[in-house]
């Protein structure tokens, strides 16, 4: 019986990090639902608007914040990382840092 309890605890502890890893997928699922509902623009459309405004910078990829309803596009230029936050509803650049 003690072994069964110990084994159950070990399995639960091993699965806990997997639940944390699901968080990025949750944001991805959220943005898909919002795109289908028409409340946010697709990432490709956002990229088509923002990337031309970032000449000479290498685009590293996006991240979506469902609470702020904003994309964070990550770039690198001359060894410095630049984040560009974009309103997912309008495509307007919110900040660049």
GUTIDO-10635 format. One record per atom (N, C-alpha, C, CB): residue number from 0; residue in three letters; atom name; x, y, z. Coordinates in Angstrom, 1 decimal. Each point is the difference from the previous one (the first is absolute). Glycine has a CB too. Layout:
ATOM  pos  code  site      xx      yy      zz
ATOM  NUM   ala    CA       X       Y       Z
...
//
This chain:
ATOM  pos  code  site      xx      yy      zz
ATOM    0   unk     N     0.8    -1.2     0.0
ATOM    0   unk    CA    -0.8     1.2     0.0
ATOM    0   unk     C     0.9     1.3     0.0
ATOM    0   unk    CB    -1.8    -1.3     1.2
ATOM    1   unk     N     2.8     1.2    -0.4
ATOM    1   unk    CA     0.9     1.2     0.1
ATOM    1   unk     C     0.7     0.2    -1.4
ATOM    1   unk    CB     0.4    -0.4     2.5
ATOM    2   unk     N    -0.1    -0.7    -3.1
ATOM    2   unk    CA     0.7     0.2    -1.4
ATOM    2   unk     C    -1.0     0.6    -0.9
ATOM    2   unk    CB     1.4    -2.0     0.4
ATOM    3   unk     N    -2.7     1.6    -0.4
ATOM    3   unk    CA    -1.0     0.6    -0.9
ATOM    3   unk     C    -0.2     1.5     0.3
ATOM    3   unk    CB    -1.1    -2.2    -0.1
ATOM    4   unk     N     1.1     2.6     1.3
ATOM    4   unk    CA    -0.1     1.4     0.4
ATOM    4   unk     C     1.2     0.8    -0.5
ATOM    4   unk    CB    -1.4    -0.6     2.0
ATOM    5   unk     N     2.6     0.0    -1.8
ATOM    5   unk    CA     1.3     0.6    -0.4
ATOM    5   unk     C     0.0     0.1    -1.6
ATOM    5   unk    CB     1.2    -0.9     2.1
ATOM    6   unk     N    -1.6    -0.1    -2.7
ATOM    6   unk    CA     0.0     0.0    -1.5
ATOM    6   unk     C    -1.0     1.0    -0.5
ATOM    6   unk    CB     0.6    -2.4     0.0
ATOM    7   unk     N    -1.8     2.6     0.6
ATOM    7   unk    CA    -1.0     1.0    -0.4
ATOM    7   unk     C     0.6     1.4     0.2
ATOM    7   unk    CB    -1.8    -1.6     0.6
ATOM    8   unk     N     2.5     1.8     0.5
ATOM    8   unk    CA     0.6     1.3     0.3
ATOM    8   unk     C     1.0     0.4    -1.1
ATOM    8   unk    CB    -0.4    -0.3     2.5
ATOM    9   unk     N     1.3    -0.7    -2.8
ATOM    9   unk    CA     1.0     0.2    -1.0
ATOM    9   unk     C    -0.6     0.3    -1.4
ATOM    9   unk    CB     1.5    -1.5     1.3
ATOM   10   unk     N    -2.6     0.8    -1.7
ATOM   10   unk    CA    -0.6     0.2    -1.3
ATOM   10   unk     C    -0.6     1.4     0.0
ATOM   10   unk    CB    -0.5    -2.4    -0.2
ATOM   11   unk     N    -0.2     2.8     1.3
ATOM   11   unk    CA    -0.6     1.3     0.1
ATOM   11   unk     C     1.1     1.1    -0.1
ATOM   11   unk    CB    -1.8    -0.9     1.4
ATOM   12   unk     N     2.9     0.7    -0.8
ATOM   12   unk    CA     1.1     1.0     0.0
ATOM   12   unk     C     0.6     0.1    -1.4
ATOM   12   unk    CB     0.5    -0.5     2.4
ATOM   13   unk     N    -0.4    -0.7    -3.1
ATOM   13   unk    CA     0.5     0.0    -1.4
ATOM   13   unk     C    -0.9     0.7    -1.0
ATOM   13   unk    CB     1.2    -2.1     0.6
ATOM   14   unk     N    -2.5     2.0    -0.3
ATOM   14   unk    CA    -1.0     0.7    -0.9
ATOM   14   unk     C    -0.2     1.4     0.2
ATOM   14   unk    CB    -1.1    -2.1    -0.1
ATOM   15   unk     N     1.5     2.6     1.3
ATOM   15   unk    CA    -0.2     1.5     0.3
ATOM   15   unk     C     0.7     0.9    -1.0
ATOM   15   unk    CB    -0.2    -0.6     2.4
ATOM   16   unk     N     1.5     0.3    -2.7
ATOM   16   unk    CA     0.6     0.9    -1.0
ATOM   16   unk     C    -0.7     0.0    -1.4
ATOM   16   unk    CB     2.2    -0.4     1.2
ATOM   17   unk     N    -2.8    -0.8    -1.5
ATOM   17   unk    CA    -0.7    -0.1    -1.3
ATOM   17   unk     C    -1.2     1.0     0.0
ATOM   17   unk    CB     0.8    -2.4    -0.3
ATOM   18   unk     N    -1.4     2.6     1.4
ATOM   18   unk    CA    -1.1     0.9     0.0
ATOM   18   unk     C     0.5     1.5    -0.2
ATOM   18   unk    CB    -1.3    -1.6     1.6
ATOM   19   unk     N     2.4     1.9    -1.0
ATOM   19   unk    CA     0.6     1.3    -0.3
ATOM   19   unk     C     0.4     0.2    -1.4
ATOM   19   unk    CB     0.8     0.0     2.3
ATOM   20   unk     N    -0.4    -1.0    -3.0
ATOM   20   unk    CA     0.4     0.1    -1.4
ATOM   20   unk     C    -1.1     0.2    -0.9
ATOM   20   unk    CB     1.9    -1.5     0.5
ATOM   21   unk     N    -3.1     1.2     0.0
ATOM   21   unk    CA    -1.2     0.2    -0.8
ATOM   21   unk     C    -0.4     1.5    -0.1
ATOM   21   unk    CB    -0.8    -2.2     0.7
ATOM   22   unk     N     1.3     3.1     0.1
ATOM   22   unk    CA    -0.4     1.4     0.0
ATOM   22   unk     C     0.2     0.7    -1.3
ATOM   22   unk    CB     0.6     0.0     2.4
ATOM   23   unk     N     0.6    -0.2    -3.1
ATOM   23   unk    CA     0.1     0.6    -1.3
ATOM   23   unk     C    -1.0    -0.4    -1.0
ATOM   23   unk    CB     2.4     0.2     0.4
ATOM   24   unk     N    -2.8    -1.5    -0.3
ATOM   24   unk    CA    -1.0    -0.5    -0.9
ATOM   24   unk     C    -1.4     0.6     0.3
ATOM   24   unk    CB     1.2    -2.1    -0.2
ATOM   25   unk     N    -1.4     2.4     1.5
ATOM   25   unk    CA    -1.2     0.7     0.3
ATOM   25   unk     C    -0.1     1.4    -0.6
ATOM   25   unk    CB     0.0    -1.2     2.2
ATOM   26   unk     N     1.1     1.9    -2.3
ATOM   26   unk    CA     0.0     1.3    -0.7
ATOM   26   unk     C    -0.3    -0.2    -1.5
ATOM   26   unk    CB     1.6     0.9     1.8
ATOM   27   unk     N    -1.0    -1.9    -2.3
ATOM   27   unk    CA    -0.2    -0.3    -1.4
ATOM   27   unk     C    -1.4    -0.3    -0.3
ATOM   27   unk    CB     2.4    -0.8    -0.2
ATOM   28   unk     N    -3.0    -0.1     1.0
ATOM   28   unk    CA    -1.4    -0.3    -0.2
ATOM   28   unk     C    -0.9     1.2     0.2
ATOM   28   unk    CB     0.5    -2.3     0.8
ATOM   29   unk     N    -0.2     3.2     0.1
ATOM   29   unk    CA    -0.7     1.2     0.3
ATOM   29   unk     C     0.0     0.9    -1.3
ATOM   29   unk    CB     0.5    -0.1     2.5
ATOM   30   unk     N     0.7     0.3    -3.0
ATOM   30   unk    CA     0.1     0.9    -1.2
ATOM   30   unk     C    -0.7    -0.6    -1.2
ATOM   30   unk    CB     2.2     0.8     0.8
ATOM   31   unk     N    -2.2    -2.1    -0.9
ATOM   31   unk    CA    -0.8    -0.6    -1.1
ATOM   31   unk     C    -1.5     0.2     0.1
ATOM   31   unk    CB     1.8    -1.7    -0.2
ATOM   32   unk     N    -2.3     1.6     1.5
ATOM   32   unk    CA    -1.4     0.2     0.2
ATOM   32   unk     C    -0.3     1.5    -0.3
ATOM   32   unk    CB    -0.1    -1.8     1.8
ATOM   33   unk     N     0.9     2.7    -1.4
ATOM   33   unk    CA    -0.2     1.4    -0.2
ATOM   33   unk     C     0.0     0.4    -1.5
ATOM   33   unk    CB     1.0     0.4     2.3
ATOM   34   unk     N    -0.1    -1.1    -3.0
ATOM   34   unk    CA     0.1     0.3    -1.5
ATOM   34   unk     C    -1.3    -0.5    -0.6
ATOM   34   unk    CB     2.5    -0.2     0.0
ATOM   35   unk     N    -3.0    -1.0     0.4
ATOM   35   unk    CA    -1.2    -0.5    -0.6
ATOM   35   unk     C    -1.2     0.9     0.3
ATOM   35   unk    CB     0.9    -2.3     0.2
ATOM   36   unk     N    -0.9     2.9     1.0
ATOM   36   unk    CA    -1.0     0.9     0.4
ATOM   36   unk     C     0.1     1.4    -0.6
ATOM   36   unk    CB    -0.1    -1.3     2.1
ATOM   37   unk     N     1.3     1.5    -2.8
ATOM   37   unk    CA     0.2     1.3    -0.6
ATOM   37   unk     C     0.4     1.1     0.9
ATOM   37   unk    CB    -1.7    -0.7    -1.6
ATOM   38   unk     N     2.1     0.4     2.8
ATOM   38   unk    CA     0.5     1.0     1.0
ATOM   38   unk     C     1.4     0.4    -0.2
ATOM   38   unk    CB    -1.7    -0.8     1.6
ATOM   39   unk     N     2.5    -0.1    -2.1
ATOM   39   unk    CA     1.5     0.3    -0.2
ATOM   39   unk     C     0.4    -0.3    -1.5
ATOM   39   unk    CB     0.5    -0.5     2.5
ATOM   40   unk     N     0.5     1.2    -2.9
ATOM   40   unk    CA     0.5    -0.3    -1.3
ATOM   40   unk     C     0.9    -1.2     0.0
ATOM   40   unk    CB    -0.1     2.4    -0.6
ATOM   41   unk     N     0.2    -3.1    -0.6
ATOM   41   unk    CA     0.9    -1.2     0.0
ATOM   41   unk     C     1.5     0.5     0.1
ATOM   41   unk    CB    -1.7    -1.2    -1.5
ATOM   42   unk     N     2.5     0.4     2.0
ATOM   42   unk    CA     1.4     0.3     0.2
ATOM   42   unk     C     0.7     0.4    -1.3
ATOM   42   unk    CB     0.1    -1.6     1.9
ATOM   43   unk     N    -0.4     0.8    -3.0
ATOM   43   unk    CA     0.6     0.3    -1.3
ATOM   43   unk     C    -0.3     1.5    -0.5
ATOM   43   unk    CB    -0.2    -2.5    -0.6
ATOM   44   unk     N    -1.0     2.9     0.9
ATOM   44   unk    CA    -0.4     1.4    -0.3
ATOM   44   unk     C     0.8     1.0     0.8
ATOM   44   unk    CB    -2.3    -0.8    -0.7
ATOM   45   unk     N     2.4     0.5     2.0
ATOM   45   unk    CA     0.8     0.9     0.9
ATOM   45   unk     C     1.4     0.0    -0.5
ATOM   45   unk    CB    -1.4    -0.5     1.9
ATOM   46   unk     N     2.0    -0.6    -2.3
ATOM   46   unk    CA     1.4    -0.1    -0.5
ATOM   46   unk     C     0.1     0.8    -1.3
ATOM   46   unk    CB     0.3    -2.2     1.1
ATOM   47   unk     N    -1.2     2.1    -1.9
ATOM   47   unk    CA     0.0     0.8    -1.3
ATOM   47   unk     C     0.1     1.5     0.2
ATOM   47   unk    CB    -1.2    -1.9    -1.1
ATOM   48   unk     N     0.5     2.3     2.2
ATOM   48   unk    CA     0.0     1.4     0.3
ATOM   48   unk     C     1.3     0.5     0.7
ATOM   48   unk    CB    -2.5    -0.1     0.2
ATOM   49   unk     N     3.0    -0.7     0.7
ATOM   49   unk    CA     1.1     0.4     0.9
ATOM   49   unk     C     1.4    -0.3    -0.6
ATOM   49   unk    CB    -1.5    -0.4     1.9
ATOM   50   unk     N     1.7    -0.8    -2.5
ATOM   50   unk    CA     1.3    -0.3    -0.5
ATOM   50   unk     C     0.6     1.0    -1.0
ATOM   50   unk    CB    -0.6    -2.4     0.3
ATOM   51   unk     N    -0.1     3.0    -1.2
ATOM   51   unk    CA     0.6     1.0    -0.9
ATOM   51   unk     C     0.5     1.2     0.8
ATOM   51   unk    CB    -1.5    -0.8    -1.8
ATOM   52   unk     N     0.9     1.1     3.0
ATOM   52   unk    CA     0.4     1.1     0.8
ATOM   52   unk     C     1.3    -0.2     0.8
ATOM   52   unk    CB    -2.4     0.7     0.1
ATOM   53   unk     N     2.9    -1.9    -0.2
ATOM   53   unk    CA     1.2    -0.4     0.8
ATOM   53   unk     C     1.2    -0.4    -0.9
ATOM   53   unk    CB    -1.6    -0.8     1.8
ATOM   54   unk     N     2.0     1.7    -2.7
ATOM   54   unk    CA     1.1    -0.3    -0.9
ATOM   54   unk     C     1.3    -0.3     0.7
ATOM   54   unk    CB    -1.1     1.4    -1.7
ATOM   55   unk     N     1.8    -2.4     1.2
ATOM   55   unk    CA     1.3    -0.4     0.5
ATOM   55   unk     C    -0.1    -0.8     1.3
ATOM   55   unk    CB     0.9     2.1    -1.0
ATOM   56   unk     N    -2.1    -2.4     1.4
ATOM   56   unk    CA    -0.1    -0.9     1.2
ATOM   56   unk     C    -0.4    -1.4    -0.4
ATOM   56   unk    CB    -0.7     2.1     1.4
ATOM   57   unk     N     1.2    -3.0    -0.6
ATOM   57   unk    CA    -0.3    -1.4    -0.2
ATOM   57   unk     C    -1.2    -0.4     0.8
ATOM   57   unk    CB     2.4    -0.6    -0.5
ATOM   58   unk     N    -3.4     0.1    -0.1
ATOM   58   unk    CA    -1.3    -0.4     0.8
ATOM   58   unk     C     0.2    -1.3     0.6
ATOM   58   unk    CB    -1.4     1.3    -1.6
ATOM   59   unk     N     1.2    -1.4     2.9
ATOM   59   unk    CA     0.2    -1.2     0.8
ATOM   59   unk     C    -1.3    -0.8     0.2
ATOM   59   unk    CB     2.0     1.1     1.1
ATOM   60   unk     N    -3.1    -0.3    -1.1
ATOM   60   unk    CA    -1.3    -0.7     0.2
ATOM   60   unk     C    -0.9     0.7     0.9
ATOM   60   unk    CB     1.1    -2.1    -0.3
ATOM   61   unk     N    -2.4     1.6     0.4
ATOM   61   unk    CA    -1.0     0.7     0.8
ATOM   61   unk     C    -0.4    -0.7     1.3
ATOM   61   unk    CB    -0.9     0.8    -2.1
ATOM   62   unk     N     0.2    -0.1     2.9
ATOM   62   unk    CA    -0.6    -0.5     1.2
ATOM   62   unk     C    -1.3     0.7     0.2
ATOM   62   unk    CB     2.2    -0.5     1.1
ATOM   63   unk     N    -3.2    -0.1    -0.6
ATOM   63   unk    CA    -1.3     0.6     0.2
ATOM   63   unk     C    -0.4     0.1     1.4
ATOM   63   unk    CB    -0.7    -0.9    -2.2
ATOM   64   unk     N     0.2     2.0     2.6
ATOM   64   unk    CA    -0.5     0.2     1.4
ATOM   64   unk     C    -1.5     0.2     0.0
ATOM   64   unk    CB     2.2     1.1     0.7
ATOM   65   unk     N    -3.0    -2.2    -0.3
ATOM   65   unk    CA    -1.4     0.1    -0.2
ATOM   65   unk     C    -0.7     1.0     1.0
ATOM   65   unk    CB     0.1    -2.4    -0.7
ATOM   66   unk     N     0.6     2.7     1.8
ATOM   66   unk    CA    -0.6     1.0     0.9
ATOM   66   unk     C     0.1     1.4    -0.6
ATOM   66   unk    CB     0.6    -1.4     2.0
ATOM   67   unk     N     0.6     1.8    -2.6
ATOM   67   unk    CA     0.1     1.3    -0.6
ATOM   67   unk     C    -0.5     0.0    -1.4
ATOM   67   unk    CB     2.0     0.4     1.5
ATOM   68   unk     N    -2.3    -1.5    -2.0
ATOM   68   unk    CA    -0.4    -0.2    -1.5
ATOM   68   unk     C     1.0     0.7    -0.8
ATOM   68   unk    CB    -2.4     0.0     0.6
ATOM   69   unk     N     3.7    -0.4    -0.4
ATOM   69   unk    CA     1.1     0.6    -0.7
ATOM   69   unk     C     1.0    -1.1    -0.4
ATOM   69   unk    CB    -0.3     2.2     1.2
ATOM   70   unk     N     0.9    -1.9    -2.4
ATOM   70   unk    CA     1.1    -0.9    -0.4
ATOM   70   unk     C     1.3     0.7     0.4
ATOM   70   unk    CB    -1.3    -0.9    -2.0
ATOM   71   unk     N     2.3     0.1     2.3
ATOM   71   unk    CA     1.4     0.6     0.3
ATOM   71   unk     C     0.8    -0.7    -1.1
ATOM   71   unk    CB    -0.3     0.4     2.6
ATOM   72   unk     N     0.9     0.4    -3.5
ATOM   72   unk    CA     0.8    -0.4    -1.0
ATOM   72   unk     C     1.5     0.2     0.4
ATOM   72   unk    CB    -1.8     0.5    -1.8
ATOM   73   unk     N     2.6    -1.5     1.7
ATOM   73   unk    CA     1.4     0.1     0.5
ATOM   73   unk     C     0.9     0.1    -1.2
ATOM   73   unk    CB    -0.6    -1.3     2.1
ATOM   74   unk     N     1.5     2.3    -2.0
ATOM   74   unk    CA     1.0     0.2    -1.1
ATOM   74   unk     C     1.4     0.1     0.6
ATOM   74   unk    CB    -1.7     1.2    -1.4
ATOM   75   unk     N     2.7    -1.4     0.6
ATOM   75   unk    CA     1.4     0.2     0.5
ATOM   75   unk     C     0.7     0.9    -1.1
ATOM   75   unk    CB     0.1    -2.2     1.3
ATOM   76   unk     N     0.7     3.2    -0.8
ATOM   76   unk    CA     0.7     0.9    -0.8
ATOM   76   unk     C     1.3     0.4     0.7
ATOM   76   unk    CB    -2.2     0.9    -1.0
ATOM   77   unk     N     3.3    -1.2     0.3
ATOM   77   unk    CA     1.3     0.3     0.5
ATOM   77   unk     C     0.2    -0.5     1.4
ATOM   77   unk    CB     0.0     2.0    -1.4
ATOM   78   unk     N    -0.5    -3.2     1.7
ATOM   78   unk    CA     0.2    -0.6     1.3
ATOM   78   unk     C    -1.0     0.4     1.1
ATOM   78   unk    CB     2.4    -0.1    -0.6
ATOM   79   unk     N    -3.3     1.0     0.2
ATOM   79   unk    CA    -1.0     0.4     1.0
ATOM   79   unk     C    -1.3    -0.6    -0.3
ATOM   79   unk    CB     1.3     2.2     0.4
ATOM   80   unk     N    -2.1    -2.6     0.6
ATOM   80   unk    CA    -1.3    -0.5    -0.2
ATOM   80   unk     C    -1.0     1.1     0.0
ATOM   80   unk    CB     0.6    -2.2     1.0
ATOM   81   unk     N    -1.5     2.3    -1.9
ATOM   81   unk    CA    -1.0     1.0     0.0
ATOM   81   unk     C    -1.4    -0.6     0.0
ATOM   81   unk    CB     1.6     1.5    -1.3
ATOM   82   unk     N    -2.4    -1.1     2.2
ATOM   82   unk    CA    -1.4    -0.5     0.1
ATOM   82   unk     C    -0.9     1.1    -0.6
ATOM   82   unk    CB     0.5    -1.5     2.0
ATOM   83   unk     N    -1.4     1.1    -2.8
ATOM   83   unk    CA    -1.1     0.9    -0.6
ATOM   83   unk     C    -1.3    -0.6     0.5
ATOM   83   unk    CB     1.5     0.7    -2.0
ATOM   84   unk     N    -2.2     0.1     2.8
ATOM   84   unk    CA    -1.3    -0.4     0.5
ATOM   84   unk     C    -1.1     0.6    -1.0
ATOM   84   unk    CB     0.8    -0.2     2.4
ATOM   85   unk     N    -1.7    -0.7    -2.8
ATOM   85   unk    CA    -1.0     0.4    -1.0
ATOM   85   unk     C    -1.4    -0.3     0.4
ATOM   85   unk    CB     1.7    -0.4    -1.8
ATOM   86   unk     N    -2.6     1.3     1.7
ATOM   86   unk    CA    -1.4    -0.2     0.4
ATOM   86   unk     C    -0.5    -1.1    -1.0
ATOM   86   unk    CB    -0.3     2.4     1.0
ATOM   87   unk     N    -0.2    -3.5    -0.5
ATOM   87   unk    CA    -0.5    -1.1    -0.9
ATOM   87   unk     C    -1.3     0.4    -0.7
ATOM   87   unk    CB     1.2    -1.6     1.5
ATOM   88   unk     N    -1.9     2.6    -0.9
ATOM   88   unk    CA    -1.3     0.3    -0.6
ATOM   88   unk     C     0.2     1.0    -1.2
ATOM   88   unk    CB    -1.1    -0.3     2.2
ATOM   89   unk     N     2.0     1.2    -2.1
ATOM   89   unk    CA     0.2     1.0    -1.0
ATOM   89   unk     C     1.2    -0.1    -0.8
ATOM   89   unk    CB    -1.3     1.5     1.4
ATOM   90   unk     N     2.3    -2.1    -0.9
ATOM   90   unk    CA     1.3    -0.1    -0.7
ATOM   90   unk     C     0.9     1.2     0.3
ATOM   90   unk    CB    -1.1    -1.3    -1.8
ATOM   91   unk     N     0.7     2.1     2.7
ATOM   91   unk    CA     0.8     1.2     0.3
ATOM   91   unk     C     1.1    -0.4     1.0
ATOM   91   unk    CB    -2.0     1.5    -0.3
ATOM   92   unk     N     3.2    -0.9     0.1
ATOM   92   unk    CA     1.1    -0.2     0.9
ATOM   92   unk     C    -0.2     0.7     1.3
ATOM   92   unk    CB     1.6    -0.3    -2.0
ATOM   93   unk     N    -1.6    -0.4     3.1
ATOM   93   unk    CA    -0.2     0.5     1.3
ATOM   93   unk     C     1.3     0.6     0.6
ATOM   93   unk    CB    -1.9    -1.6     0.3
ATOM   94   unk     N     3.0     0.7    -0.4
ATOM   94   unk    CA     1.3     0.5     0.5
ATOM   94   unk     C     1.1    -0.8    -0.7
ATOM   94   unk    CB    -1.1     0.5     2.2
ATOM   95   unk     N     2.2     0.1    -2.1
ATOM   95   unk    CA     1.2    -0.6    -0.6
ATOM   95   unk     C     1.2     0.2     1.0
ATOM   95   unk    CB    -0.8     0.4    -2.4
ATOM   96   unk     N     1.3    -1.5     2.9
ATOM   96   unk    CA     1.1     0.1     1.0
ATOM   96   unk     C     0.9    -1.2    -0.1
ATOM   96   unk    CB    -1.5     1.2     1.5
//
